[in-house]
Each structure stands twice: as C-alpha cells, then as structure tokens.
Amino acid sequence: MPSTDSTINPADCLPVGISDFGKLIQGHHTFVDKSLLIRDIIRSGAEVTFINRPRRFGKTLNLSMLHHFFAGRIAEQPTRHLFDGLAIAGDPASMAHQGQYPVVFFTFKGIKERNFDAAVDKLRASVAELYLNYPELIDSPRLAEEQRAKVATIRAEKANLTDLGNAFKTLSDYLYLHYQKPVLLLIDEYDTPIQSAYLHGFYQDMVDLMRNLLGEGLKDNSSLYKAVVTGILRVSRESLFSGLNNLELYTVLDDRYSQYFGFTEEETERLLGDFDARNLTADIQSWYNGYQFGSRVIYNPWSIINCLKQGGQMRPYWLNTSDNGLLKRLMARADAGFKQKLEQLIQERSVEELVDPNIVFGDLNKSTTALWSLLLFSGYLTASDPRYDRRGTVTCRLYVPNEEVLGLYERHIGEWFSDTMDSAGYGAFLNCLVTGNLEEFEMRLAEYLRESASYFDVGHHHPEKFYHGLVLGLIAGLKDTHVIYSNRESGYGRYDVAVLPRETAPDDQRLGLLLEFKAVKDSESLQDAARAARRQIDERRYQTELELHKTGRIVKIGLAFEGKRVVMAHTDE
C-alpha cells in the first residue's frame, strides 16, 4: 500500500519496473500483498512447480519474494523484517520456514541472442554471475578439491557445454554439501531463450542445452527442497521435460495460484481507493480487465500501475513492453481461416477453438491450435468454459480481454493488408500521403480496400476502431522518417492519428498530418461524414500539438468509411 509519509508523492511509491522484493519493501513502494503464495508453495506436495503467466504479471517479483523469504540473508542483509505486516506473517507454520534454506535464483530473461554461440556465451556469463553469489563454496571444507576447482572454473566463465548443462544440479549439490540443508531452486522465464532460438533459427540446439540444464537440475535431484519455475509458455514435456515426472504445471486455465499473478478485482478496487482514483474504475475495467485465470477475473497489473503513475491516462502500457516478434511473424503467416476468426474477435465476438497447454514450437507454423494456444498463454486472448479431452487438448471460448489488447489486433490487421501490396506500390501509397498528394492517396486507399480488405460488419459496437487500426497498420512503414501518434490529447480532446516528420524526413515530406475517422451507416452520406471529421479537427483544436512541435504545413484529413468504401475531405494551412 502507499507510504503514509506526507512528504512523499503517492505516485512515486508505485513500483514501475521494480521486481526485486527487498528493494520494493525497503523503498516503501506500493505492494499488493501476494505473500500467501509462500504458504501455498510450502503446503504443496509438489517438488517442482511450473507456473506459466503472461509477461509483466508479477512472475519475477513473486520469485524474488520467495527468494527473500526462504533465504536468511541476501547480499549480507537479513530478510526476516521484510515480511512484517504481510499476510504470511500471521501464519506461524509458514514462518517457521523463513530463512531456513540455501536458495538458487536464476533468470533467463536476458538470453535473447540471435545465434547459438552468442546465446551460449551469454548463458555462460550469466551462470558465472550466479556462482559468484556463493563465495563460501570456494573454500568450503565440505567440498572436495575437484569440486572447489569446478566452482572456480564456472565463476571464471570457462564452463564448457557439459558444465553448463549441469550448472543447476552442480550448484544445488554443492550448496547442500556446504550447508547440510536442502536447496530451494527458483528459475524465472525459462522459455525466453527457447522463443529467441525459434525466431532466429537455432531452436533444436537451444532445446538440447535447456533439456540438460533443466532436466539435470530438476529430475531426481536429491539436493532439492523444492523448485519453482516460471515462464510464459508451457513447453511440451516431449521437447524439453522428457522423463521429468516430479512436477506440477499450472497455466492460466487452472485455478491453483490464479490469485497470485495479476490483480484481482478486490485488489484493484482497494488500490484505486488508496490512490483516490475510484473515478477511473470504469475505464480501468474497459482497458485492463478481462483476463480469466482459472475461475478468477484478473486485471493487468503492469498497465494499472503505469496508468496510476501517469495520472490516470489510459494507454497501451503492457503492449509497449515487448516487440512481439514471434507473434507478428506467426500471425502474418496464418491462413485465411485464422484471419477470418481474428476479424470476429476484433468485432468483440468470441470464437471457440482447441488449445493445447503443451506448446510444441515446431508446430507453430503448421498448426492453428498451436497459434491459438500461443495467443492465449501469452495474454493476447483470454478463455472461458474450458473443456478437456483425453488427448490433453482443451476446447475454449476465446475472446480479446480488453481495449489495450484490441488495439494490437487492429494494428496487425493493417500490417497484414500492407503486406499484400508490392513494395513499389506500398512505397507510392505512403509517399502520396506524406507529400500531400491526397487525391492519389484516397484513390489508392479506396482501390486497396476494394481488392484486399475483408468485408467487415461495421454495425458492431465500435466500427471506427477497425478503420483506425487499419490506417495505423497501413502507415506503419513511415516509422523511420515520421513519428506516428494515436489517440493523444491535444487541444480540447483526443485526435485519432497524427504524423509528424522526423529530422530524417526528406524535404518534400516535411508536412504534418492529422487524420480523423468516421464510420457511417448505409443511410448516411460518406462525403458529409468526411467533412464532419475534418471540421472536428478545427473545432477541438487537435492541431495544437503539431503547432507546439513547430511543424510547418499542417494537413487536416477527415476519412469516412462504410464497408469497403472510403471518402476523404481535407484542407491544409
């Protein structure tokens, strides 16, 4: 909860980007208490627990909390006081475990290299850094000379592939020998190097290495007290965890642990109350709610914290934390049937699809089930009414969780459409816009809609959103020479799209552009709607931001859409 110190700005207590539990608590940052996760891990009969959640839903912070709880000291600092006042402090049986175990905490989040050799080098350096946290092993009288020598070799970044494959098992064994206590092993973002390897063409080499590293560390490891592993995807046993039978796996479809990742409705209401922001409740629900983990409704914690930090401004904070490279590639290559169903999702309808909790990366290019699964477990869709079959697949009703994620799909639709143009035609299309040749731009856009775009039901709740996303996607190719803004405050409202030239823009592309969209029904005039959109720019002074940027010539464009038809009205000054 926020600090009670009146000299501190409450917004400064919001922990944007802080995933170190000790730093968060000692810095008096806002903490939504998830400490009963510790109790549930202790009580669990599982030796190895895998928990998969979307990025930025609190996985790293929760593992850091487990680290600080089970380890008596971290960086020579005691940890017991960090839990004063938290829910776990009221459970004496759990508190008896506080500070009683050596802990190994390792994250794979930085292993994103573009080739296998570079990935191995980065992993070798990361493992060396891990071993540096245990200087007591260098001179431990309980380790044999060759064991101490191996520790020195790994600390010096001289581990070979065999040493790397055994790194977790070796470290846990040596810590057990030194302390005569079983070890807690915490592994964060285990699937990050696997995703990167898949994107860059060395998937099998990385899987082989990770199979050794995780398999040796987790399978029949007599030095373990427990292990907790987190990631986004639940990679199949066959590709990574063959023979690892001592684990329990929990995805967004499962109830267990569902309240500990993301904010529940009650936690969100309490947080908004603490920050005197209950007036934002409806917008927060629309933008950042909508996830269902097991039977619980969950809010996106990253976006809510950033929203409060920014004074209540609704923006796509979560989407801007990743380049979505894997998602973009797979969606662009998907077949027509997948894209048609995605159109239904953009219209705020649901689709019923098979998903497989065990992702097989090799199937992503050829299996729509694997693609739907990726979207679900990565947080780009949410599911209700899961129905399991004996093959291990699940039939779910899938839908887009909220406004923030909906914007991503709308932009991707435009990117797909732009991909259907040849490079010369696409370049000419963009050039017409940024040089002010708007009659030809309108002609090319109209031709494109007739020939390439699917026919959308513009009678759904928010027809303008599709066209907004379409245009954003179509002009995404300008990003090297222009800055593209969407839905930003300017003047007396929020404009739809603004395009401002960067310093790198050619001299004939130095104008600023404001675009406002209208979607009309059959009975309305496209021309009248385009003119109304154009007038709205002046009436609400949307050009204010462009004037502050000292953009010279400003072109104001109203675009009216109906199905595959478009009409433009414009002026410049």
N, C-alpha and C positions, 0 to 999 in steps of 0.2 A: 504494500500500500504506500501512498505518497508520504514523504517525510513531513513531520509535524513542525519542523523548523520554519518559522515565518519568514526568515531571511532567504529561503531557497525558493526559486521559481518552481512550482509543481511540474511544469513541463520538463525541467532539467532532470527530474527524477526518473523520467521514462527511459528505460534501458535499450535504446535502439542499437542493435549490433553487439550488445554485451552478452556473451554466452558463458562467461566464467562466473560460477555461482558465488565464489568467495568475493570477487570484485563487486558483484551486483549487491550482495548483502552489506558488505563493509562500506560501500559507497552510498548507502541509504537510497538505493534505487527502488522503484516500484517493483514489487514481486507478487505475482499471483501464485498463491501457495499451492504447489503441487507435491509437497513433501510426503504425502501418504503413498506416493509411488514407492518410496523406500520400504514401507511396511509391506506392500503387496509383493515386492520382489523378495523380501525376506521370507514371507509366508509361502511363496510359490514353491512347488515341488520340483520345478524345472531347474536343471543345472545350467542350461543355456537358453536364454530367451531372446528371440528376434522380434523387434518391433519396427514396423515399416509405416512411415508417415510422410506426407509431402514436405518439401523443404520449408524452412522457416516456421515450423510448427512446434519448436521447442525441444527437438531431439538432443541437440548438443548441450543445452542448458540443463536438461534433466540428467544426462550422463555426468555432467560436471557436478551436479548436486549429489549424485550417488558417490562420486569420487570423494567429495569433501565429507560426506557422512562416514564412509567406511574407513577412510584413511585418518589416522590420528593427527597427522601433521602434513602440510603441503608447503613446500618452499620454506621449511623450518617454522611455519606458523601453525599454531593449534587450530583445530576446526570445530571443536565442541560448541563454542559460543555462537557459531553461525546459525544454529538451529533453535536458539532461544526464541520462544514466542510462536514458532511454527507448529502446525498441527502434529507433526511427528513427535514433538517434544512431550506430548500428552500420552504417548504410548510407551510405557516403561519397557515392555518386552522388546520392542524395536530399538529403543535407546541403549539397551544392553549391548548391541552390536556396534555402536558408534565408536570409530577409531580402532577397531579390533583386527583389521586386515591390511596386508600389503595390497596396493591397488595398481594395476596397469591400465592406463587410459591412453588410447591411441586413436587418432582421427585420420581418415584417408581423404579428407576434403581437398587437400592441396595436390593430390596426384591426378593431374589432368593433362599430362604431356601428350604430344602428337605422334610419338613413336615409342616403340617398346624400350629401346636402350635408354632414352631420356626418362621414361617412366621408372625404370629400374634404378637409375641414378637418383631420382627424386625419392623413391621409396627407401633406398639405402641411406640417404641423408636423414630422412625422417625417422627411421628406425634407430640410427645412431643418436639422434637427439633424444629419443625415448630412453635409450640406455643411459644417457648422461644424467638422467634424473635419479639414478641409483648408484652413486659413488661408493656406497657401502659394500658393493659386490666386488670392487677391485681388490680389496684386502681382506675379504671375508675369510675367517679361519674355517668356516664350514664348507667352503668350496675348494675343490682340488685345483692344483696349479694349472692344469689344462683348461679347466672351466673359467678361471680368472683370466687366462690368456684369451679365451674366446670372447669374453666380455670386452676386453681391451681392443680386440680386432674389430668388433662391431661398432664400438664407440669411435673408432678412428676412421669410420666409413670405408672399411676394407672387407665388408661381408661379401661373400660370393652368393650365387643364387641359392645354393643349399642352405647357407646360413640364414638368408632372408626368409626362405620357406619355413624355417624352424624358429624364427625370431620370437614369436609369442610363446611357443612351448618352452624354448630355452629360458626365456626371462622368467616365466612363471615357475619353472622348476628351480631356478637358482634363488629366486625370492623365497620360495617355500623352504629350501635348504637353509637359507640365512636366518629367516625369522621363525622357522618351525611352525608356521601358520599357513593355512590355505589362502590362495590369492583370488581377488576379485578382478576379472578381466572385462574392461569396457572398450568397445570398438564402435566408432562413430563413422557413418557414411561409407560403409564397406563397399557399396556399389558404385561410388564415384569413379574410381579408376576403370571399372568394367564398362561403364557408359562411355567414357572418353575413348577407351580402346575400341569399342564398337564403332564410334564415329570416325575414328582415324585409321581403321583397318588392321589392328593387331589384337583383335578380340581373343582369339584362341590362346595366344601366348600369355596374355594377361590372366585369363581364366585359369590356365595351368598353374601360374605362380600363386594366384589367390587361393586356389584349391589347396595347395600345400600350406600356405600361410595360415588360413583359417582352419583347415582340416586338422593340421598338427596341433594348433593351439586349442581347439575346442573338442576334438574327439578323444574320448577316453583319457582325458588329462587328469591324472590323479592329484595334481597340484592345485586344482581349481576349487574354490568355494562356490562361486557362481560366475557366469558370464552374461553380459547384456550387450546385444549388438543392434545397432540401428542403421537404417538406410531408407531410401525412398521405395525401392522395388524389392520384392521378394523373389530373388533369382532362384531358378529351379534347383532342386536337390541334384538332379542328374548332371547339370553343368557345373555345379560348384560344391555341393554339400553331399556328395555320394557317400553313403556309409555313416553319415552323422545322424544318429538316431536319438541322441540325448537332448534334443532341442524342442522348444515350443515356439510357434510362429504366430504373430498377430498382425493382421492388416487392418485397413480402415473398415473392413466388413465385420470385424469382431468386436464384441462388447468389452472384453477384458482390456484394461489400460486405456480405454477410449477417452476417459475424462482428463487424462494427464497430458494430452498433446493438443494445443489449441485452447481457446477459451470456451467454457460452457456458457449457456445463456445467463445463468445466475452470476457467474464471474464477470461477464460483460456488463450486466446491469450494475453490479457493485462498483466496477471500475469507472463507468460513466458517472455514477453518483459521486464517487470520490473526487473526480475532476470537474464536478459541476457541469456535466456535459450531457445531461439526460435529454436535452433538446435534439441531440444527434441520433437518438435511438432509431428512429425510422430509417434514416439514411444509412446508418451502420448496418442495420439488418439487410437493407437492399444491396449494399455494396460488398459487405464482407461476411455475411452469414451464409447459410445454405448448405454447409457441409454436414454430412451424416456419418459419424464414426460409430459403427455398431448401431445401437438404438438411440444414441445421443446426438443432439443438434450441437454443432461446433462452429465457432467463429474463427476467422483467420487472425491470429494474434499479432503477426508482424504488421499487417495493414492497420489494425486498430491502434496499436502503439504509435505508429508513424502518423496516423490521422490525428490523434490527440496531440502529438508533438507539433504538428503543423497547424494547430488551432482549429481543427475540425474540417480541414479541406479534404474532400473526397477525391482521391486519385488512385491509380493502379500501382500502389506501392509494392505489392508482392510480385507482380509480373515483371517489375524492373530489376529484380534481384537475380535474374538468370538470362542467359542468351537463348534458351530454349532451342539449342541447335538440333538435338535429337528429335524433338517434337516437330520442328519445322520441316526437317528432311522427310520424316515419315508421312506427315500429313500431305506434303506436296506430291508424294509418290502414290498416295492412296487411290483406290479405284473409284469409279463414278458412284457406285452404291454407297461407299463410305461417305463421300462428299454430299450426297443427297440427304443422308441421315444427319449429317452435321448441319445442313441447312435447317432441318426440323428443330435441332437444338437451339440454333440462333433465333428461331421464332418462338423460343421459350416453351417448346414442347419437349416431351421425353421420348426416348427410344428404348426398346427392350433388346438387350444384347447379351451374348455369352462373354464372360470374362474368366480369365484363368489366373488364380493367385500366384502361380509359379511362372514367372516370365522366362521365356526362352528367347534370348536376343536374336538368335539365328532365325527365328520365325517372324520377326517384326516386319520384314519386307513382304512376306507372303501370307500373313495371317491377320485378318481384321480382328479376330479375337485378341491377339497379342496387342494390337494397336489400341483397341478399346480398353484393355487391361492397363496399358501404359498410361493412358489419359486418366483413368480412374485413380490409380495408386499414386500418380504424380500430383493430384489435386486439381486437374483441369476439368474433371467431371466429378459428380458425386452419385451415390447409388442408394436405392431403396428397394425393399422387398427382395432380398437375395434368396435364391432357391438353388440348393446344391444338388448335384447329381453324383453318381458313383464313380465318374471319371475324374472328379476333382474340380470340374469347371462349375461356374455359377451363372445362373441367369439373373440379371438385374435390370431394374428400370433406371436408366441413366439420364441425368439432366445436368445442365450448366448451373453451378451453385449460386452465382451472384453476378452483379453488374461488372465487377472488376474482371472476372474471367471471361464474361461475354464479350468484352472489348477485344480480347486476344483473338477470339474466333472471327470476329468481324474483320479484323485486320488481315488475318490469314486468308479469308475469302478473297480479299482484294489482291493479295500476293499471288494466289493461285491464278486469278484471272490475268494478272500482268505476265505470268509465266507463259500464257498461251500466245502472246504476241511474239513475233520475231524481234530480235534485238534492234534492228533498224527501225521497225515500226514503233516499238516501245520508246526508243530514243526520240523519235519525231513527235510522239504523243506528249512526252514530258517537255520537250523544247517549245512546243506550241504554248503550253501553259506559262512557262517562266519567261518567255519573250513577249507575252501579251498578244499572241496570235489566237485570240479566244474563239473566233468563228471556226477555225480549223480544229481547235481543241474540242469544241462542242460536237462538231461533225464526227471526229474520231471516237469520242466517248459514246455517242449515240450508235455508231456503227459497231463498236465493240460490244455494247450491251445487247444489240440485236443478235450478234453472231456467237457470243461467247458465254454470256451470263445465263444461269439457270433462271427460270421464271419463278419469282418469289411471291408468296402470298402477302401482299402489302396490307392486308386487313388485320394482321396481328397487332399486338399491343404497342409495339414501338417500331413502326416501319422505317422511320428515319435512321434508326441505328444501323440497319443493314447498309444503307447507302453511304452513311458516314464512314463505316468501316471499309466499304468498297473503295471509296475515293482515297482514304488513307493508305490502303494497300497499293492502289494503283500509282500513287505518287511517292511510294517509299524509295524508289530509285533516285530521288533527289537528295538523299540524306548527306551525300558527300559535299554538295555545293550549297545546300539550303538547310535551314533549321525548320522542322515541321512541328507545330504545336497543335494540340487538340483540347477542346473543352476548357480553355483557360479564361479566367476572369479578366475583363478589360472593359473600361467604360462602365456601363450600367448592367452588365450581365456577362454571359459566357458565350463566346463565339464558337462555331463548330471547328473550323480549321484555319490556321494562319501559316503562311510560308514566307520565311524571311531569308534573304540571301546571306550566305557566309562571305567572309573576305575572299574565299577562293572562287566565288561565283564569277563567271565571265562578265565582261562589261555589258553585254546585251541581255543579261539575266539579273539585273540589279533591282528589279521592281519587287515590292512586297505584295502579297496576295491574301485576301480574306475571303473565305468561302462559307456560305450559309446554305443549309439544305432544307428542303421541304418535300414531303411525300404526300401525294394527293390521291383522292378517290376518283372514280370514273366521271362523276358529275362535275368535278372541279376543272378549272382551266389551268393547264400547265404554265402557260405564259403569265397568268395572273399570280400564280403561286411563286414563280421565279422572281417576279417583280417585288412581291411582298417580302421574300427572303432578302432581296437586295436592299429594300427600304429598311429592314430591321437592322442592318449593319449601321446605317446612319442614325436611326432613332435611338439605338442603345450605345452609340459611340464605341463600337468594337475596335475602331482604328486607333484608339488611344495608345495601346501597347506598341503598335508599329510606329507611331509618331515618336514615342519615347526612345525607340531604337534608332531614330533618325533615318528611317528608310525613306528614300526619296519618293518615287512614284508609287502610289498605293492603288491597287486594282481591287474593286469590291464586286464579288460574284455571288449571285443567287442561282442555285441549281434546284430545279423541281423535277421529281421523278414520279413515274407511275408505271409499275411493271418494268418493261424494257425500254420505256420512252424517257427522254430527258430533254429539258429546255433550260436555257441559260439566259440570265439578264445580268448586265454588268455596266459599270462605269469606272473611270479612274480619275485620279486627281494628283 
